């Protein structure tokens, strides 16, 4: 019969030298060793297992099937449950830990493809499907005109659309619907290349005519005129729709420059108006002590337009005081002579 050594470092028990049969199971060996021990010193038998050279052995296997030869050293280990990533509890958690785990609902992650598609099929303000007439702002967001005008009039625009201050900040656009589009929602496309507005392709809107064309069509057919209505346009008239952050930054900078130029023109107009008023004041005839000059430079007097039958002396008395040589003025009445008041 083979002789083996049994060590118990986890239990603090001394090592043993045993002579046992090779057909003995490890479960029977475990019971034979620890049945005589008190429960205070040893835990339950299910929490113990044998290992050979660091390899755990099943309790149902025999010494021969486990390749336990003579003079082998079996080590009794204490089985630890949980805390090893197997979903069990370590005993350190409190009940609040589990309650807080489900107290706040985590927001659902939005599908990036759905987010991209919504920017090209729904209004940026109301999130409703495109319903022409549609407009864009100066940085390329698409809106249903009715929704945007209503929000602008009632001052309900979100902060992200604060750059829209008046109706002139809206650019009308013409969307070309897909002829054989199925379903309830109307789909739109480039009228030249036939590419659909779904976020996979780049599009621009032309300020002058409002036609929305794909970048592929403009690249293949290089022209300074609109490919639909043949209206001339420049690079500054092209507005990238739903562009990248870099493209939006360029459009926003261009918008600020246009507003700055418009403000300068208004200030110059106001200054020129005030200057014109000043020049007009300088051109007025010069006032003199005894009268003024007419357009021809002649001094004007009221007696020059006296009626035919009125003498100049009588007519002048209307505008000048009476003679003071014949009358003596009193304290109470300066204009009437003594005895006539």
Buried (B, 14 or more C-beta within 10 A) or exposed (E): EBEBEBBBEBBEBEEEEBEBEBEBBBBBBBEEBBEEEEEEEBBEBEEBBBBBEEEEBEBEBBBEBBEBEEEBEBBBBEEEEEEEEEEEEEEEEEEEEEEEEEEEEEEEEEEEEEEBBBBBBBBBBBEEBBEBBBBBBBBBBBBBBBBBBEBBEEEEBEEEBEBBEEEEBBBBBBBBEEEEEEEEEBBBBBBBBEBBBBBEBBBBBBBEBBBBBBBBBBEEEEEEEBBBEEBEBEEEBBBBBBBEEEBBEBBBEBBEEEBEEEEEEEEEEEEEEEEEEEEEEEEEEEEEEEEBEEEEEEEEBEBEEBEEEEEEEEBBEEEEEEEEEEBEEEEEEEEBBEEEE
